[in-house]
Amino acid sequence: MPQIFTATADTRLRAVLLLLALLLVAAVLFAGGYMQSSYATLVGWVQDQPVPFSHQHHVGGLGIDCRYCHSTVEVSEHAGLPATEVCMTCHSQLWTGAPMLAPIRRSLATGEPIRWQRVARLPDYVYFDHSIHIARGVPCVECHGRVDQMPLMKRAEPFQMGWCLDCHRNPAPHLKPPEQITRMDWTEWEKDPEAHRLYGALMMKAYGIEPSTLDDCSMCHR
């Protein structure tokens, strides 16, 4: 009876199976690494804007409160983006002929709103309400980082589900006095971790925050 397989067929089959296994492991590692990389999370990336607005100058230098431009953050699920009229409140008097502000002047003349590019964008299937977080004392810096140190706005956090769940499952360390939610520098506050822990525990009780309910799927996927 003629021999169907060569003497090395078994060796070649084993080599192919080993190669496939290695490729599968490499694919899994690559996918995991990619999801944690800045290419996927966009952490540290700057979005091109029609006007190079500097939070470092306006917030850090001039001390403008976040709510001056993001005026609906306390009452709506959306923080809101500044209308042209908000910009022109100051720039009708200051730097009126600056070339970089030409889009603002054109917007005012034509009535066409400025198309700002969202930096902290969540997927459409994720529900997030700014107002409830602000009301409970989650400050802007928790999600958006030290915008007062950003010449151009960039994403500070990954906004992935695991990152959100970490906070929902242990909210206390992230809670601050609601009247100070736009404060950027909490260095002095964090020098007393015990007081911070006690404050977080007290606010959890006062607001009736139950972490066991905050990681329910329907909380963010509605």
Salt bridges, closest charged atoms under 4 A:
ASP10 OD2 - ARG14 NE 2.90
ASP65 OD1 - ARG67 NE 2.86
GLU74 OE2 - ARG67 NH1 3.15
GLU77 OE2 - HIS78 NE2 3.58
GLU142 OE1 - HIS174 ND1 2.82
GLU142 OE2 - LYS176 NZ 3.61
ASP148 OD2 - ARG146 NH2 2.79
GLU188 OE2 - LYS191 NZ 3.11
GLU194 OE2 - ARG197 NH2 2.73
ASP215 OD2 - ARG169 NE 3.30
